[in-house]
Amino acid sequence: MKLISLNNAEKNTHYLVKDIQKSNSYLYRSLINIGFFSGKKIYIKDVKYGGTLTLVVINDIEYAIRSQDLIHVKAEAI
Amino acid sequence: MSEFTKSYLLIGAPNVGKSTFYNKITWQNAPVGNVDRVTTLATSSKIRNNKNIEIFDLPGINTLNPNGDDELETFNYLFSHKYDGVLNILNANSLKRDLLLTYQLAEAGVLSMLIINMVDELRTGTIDKLKLTKEFKVLVECISAKKNDNIKTAIRPLHANTLIAKGIDIQYNKKIETLIAKIMPILPNHKLSKRFLIIQALLGNPVVLDFFTKNKLLKKFLASKKTLEINDKDINEIYKKHEFLVDQLLKKVLIPKTGINVNNLERKHWSDTFLLNKWIAVPLFLFIMLGIYFITFYEYAGGWIQNQFNVYALEGLAGIITDSISDLNPTNELQVWLAHFVGDGMLGGIFTILSFIPWLLILITCITILEQIGLLSRMSVVFDRVFAKTGISGRALINLITGFGCNVPAITLTRNASSVKERVVTAILSPFVSCSARVIVYGFIMEGILGTDLSWLGTFGISAFSVVFSVLIGYFFSNLLFRKTNSVFIIELARLRSPDMNVVFKKVFVECYSFVKRTIVVVGLCNLFIWILLWTGPNNEFIINPANEMGIENSFLRYIAYPFQYLLYPIGLGLKWEFSVSLLVAFPAKEIAASSIDLLFGGITGFQTAIAVLPSAIAVSYLFFFAFYSPCLAAIVVLKKEIGWKYMAYNIFYGLLFSYLLAMFSFGLFGGIELIIRNTHTIAFSILITILGMVIISYVVLMITRAKKWPTDSIWEIKDNTLYNKLFIVNTMVLGVTTLCINAIVLSVVH
């Protein structure tokens, strides 16, 4: 297991999210709302714009996520 | 509400087709689109063929812990409104996400029916409705709202009045169950179940916490939470429990087709390789928008249709009315005046505006198709890169595109913004995008200036500039008001779909109907008002003979125009008082500019003659000032409602200021170039225009570099006297003085 930021996650990889930094309450709550809570398996489809925007698949729905605050996740590849 | 009336709430995640279903069962026209969060306000209507059942269409919500104003509106309805049950709409392709919400609704005890939409797009298997019914104890129906499949069956239980709200209890860990047991007895009765309210309070639901505070229970709740040592890990357990239930249920409910391994499905659509690539997507998007303007305004496309419409529809109708008036055989002054009053005052302006219907029809059709196919969310992703630099998110692009149709829905769409900053800034910039009413005025003027074969390009140019200008306004306001606030961007990449032509036709019909209604009422009244002021005067002549056009110089309108004419001199529009009047009267509805040009100048030919001294300079100055000086009255009212007096005043003040400066620079630039071409004051103008160009470039560079140096929350807090500030002030002064010099010389030459 290693600590990575979501924005620097490797593309085409599944991650098991263990922890999300709660620095940005709106982003944190938005991610929780769409099912991105701790223990959730997400699929990093692609990483765009030099690590500032990420396309992820959460609960079979594809989302684009960008935050100026990095989201730190403890992740392990599945 | 009659005692027999039953009401139901439509609740579901964003972009699952709630509004499409609502439109089908109520015959209403709620906004729909293939992008998440189109509905931002609750609407309600009686179900078709049954006046005793009322349905509420609510904004999409991912979970019952609301985020943003649109989700809050939905939760407030669920929490405080009077209703008999909830119809939960789910997308058959995203049950894994949508069932999380279903479990919450069932836990709240308000779930009446499950409606699974888009089953026609589910290619991986089938859904076992019976197992879902067994789990939630409610009716389940699979439909395709877009294709009208099974809609009648789905609403049959509503007609039969057999729906009953049911609930389920979900068991959590010991600590949480102890807390529930402690709080439940002291919690007052509510429509939503007590277990649900306690769980929501644990998750930090602001509405529920407020309810606890009002009932003086918050302190006790927090104390119990602390005593039981309920921490983030326990709260996470709540999510995990829901997730576990969904996973278990899906294993039973989803029956995969033989030969399909769900885990190996390709997640990336092949077209996304192109549509999310900035080097392909940006030119593609520009090409699409250019194509829309070409189809709308080109002389052998939309121009031809407009021509046919004028020849065969409007001129025929106008002919009948003119013949009826001439049948009166006007003999005395009063009858001549009456014929003029009806022909020019009442009908002239209306017919001018109605002639634009074909343009409007094509423009709205194209924009609605664009919204329908799911391209907008992808374009938002691509343009987010640019928009993020201005402090707003790519989602604002959806507002800008919606604004091409009408600014009012674009402003209300800002309710889905992720923060106050984004909401205010996007609402302020939305009215700067050229709406269809302004675009048809551009087309009208461009046709007179550039001719029918090039007018589409000129119209596109001004509209495209309005988007760039809006983004710059966004940049300015996010620095002015909310410098330090970060923006967050989360958007669902909607599935690419073929457009639903029923929705397109319905929307086009509604837009055209409201355009005709607005034209007849607002434009008709305004035109009549201008006509009366034009043909009446204070010098003992209550009614001036319309045949005596010299009398206009003594009309009330001429006197009203005086102060505005002087104000518009620096931007070149003071050369004729009619310009100021046409801009002034276009304030309530932008289309009036075209009808006023018709009335004041005698049509576009008269306008061409009026600008003949400096055609490009006056036309560009007029168009720039017209495009940005103020939103229409309806947009101002909505701005006040959505973001308050203060920010509405910001919008009007800065709109007026920036449009004036833009018109002033453009008049100087184009006027100077025109006079250089004519060999008038060539050297003086060349020097001044070079200075103007250099100052504008350095101004832009300074703005960008300066922005990075700002350490404070807003521009107003800057008190330091750095080199940047000095350069900024010097640049501003040089820019202003140079422009005023050029404009003064240009005006003295042409006067």
HADDOCK unambig.tbl for C-alpha pairs under 7 A between the chains (distance, minus, plus):
assign (segid A and resid 27 and name CA) (segid B and resid 488 and name CA) 6.54 0.50 0.50
assign (segid A and resid 30 and name CA) (segid B and resid 67 and name CA) 6.85 0.50 0.50
assign (segid A and resid 33 and name CA) (segid B and resid 62 and name CA) 5.54 0.50 0.50
assign (segid A and resid 33 and name CA) (segid B and resid 63 and name CA) 5.57 0.50 0.50
assign (segid A and resid 34 and name CA) (segid B and resid 62 and name CA) 6.18 0.50 0.50
assign (segid A and resid 38 and name CA) (segid B and resid 236 and name CA) 6.94 0.50 0.50
assign (segid A and resid 59 and name CA) (segid B and resid 94 and name CA) 6.92 0.50 0.50
assign (segid A and resid 59 and name CA) (segid B and resid 96 and name CA) 5.46 0.50 0.50
assign (segid A and resid 59 and name CA) (segid B and resid 97 and name CA) 5.23 0.50 0.50
assign (segid A and resid 60 and name CA) (segid B and resid 94 and name CA) 5.90 0.50 0.50
assign (segid A and resid 61 and name CA) (segid B and resid 94 and name CA) 6.52 0.50 0.50
assign (segid A and resid 62 and name CA) (segid B and resid 492 and name CA) 5.93 0.50 0.50
assign (segid A and resid 62 and name CA) (segid B and resid 493 and name CA) 5.49 0.50 0.50
assign (segid A and resid 63 and name CA) (segid B and resid 490 and name CA) 6.68 0.50 0.50
assign (segid A and resid 63 and name CA) (segid B and resid 491 and name CA) 5.51 0.50 0.50
assign (segid A and resid 63 and name CA) (segid B and resid 492 and name CA) 4.40 0.50 0.50
assign (segid A and resid 63 and name CA) (segid B and resid 493 and name CA) 5.50 0.50 0.50
assign (segid A and resid 64 and name CA) (segid B and resid 381 and name CA) 6.84 0.50 0.50
assign (segid A and resid 64 and name CA) (segid B and resid 490 and name CA) 5.58 0.50 0.50
assign (segid A and resid 64 and name CA) (segid B and resid 491 and name CA) 5.34 0.50 0.50
assign (segid A and resid 64 and name CA) (segid B and resid 492 and name CA) 6.45 0.50 0.50
assign (segid A and resid 64 and name CA) (segid B and resid 493 and name CA) 6.91 0.50 0.50
assign (segid A and resid 65 and name CA) (segid B and resid 489 and name CA) 5.57 0.50 0.50
assign (segid A and resid 65 and name CA) (segid B and resid 490 and name CA) 4.52 0.50 0.50
assign (segid A and resid 65 and name CA) (segid B and resid 491 and name CA) 6.77 0.50 0.50
assign (segid A and resid 66 and name CA) (segid B and resid 488 and name CA) 5.93 0.50 0.50
assign (segid A and resid 66 and name CA) (segid B and resid 489 and name CA) 4.96 0.50 0.50
assign (segid A and resid 66 and name CA) (segid B and resid 490 and name CA) 6.49 0.50 0.50
assign (segid A and resid 67 and name CA) (segid B and resid 487 and name CA) 6.82 0.50 0.50
assign (segid A and resid 67 and name CA) (segid B and resid 488 and name CA) 4.85 0.50 0.50
assign (segid A and resid 67 and name CA) (segid B and resid 489 and name CA) 6.41 0.50 0.50
assign (segid A and resid 68 and name CA) (segid B and resid 486 and name CA) 6.35 0.50 0.50
assign (segid A and resid 68 and name CA) (segid B and resid 487 and name CA) 6.93 0.50 0.50
assign (segid A and resid 68 and name CA) (segid B and resid 488 and name CA) 6.99 0.50 0.50
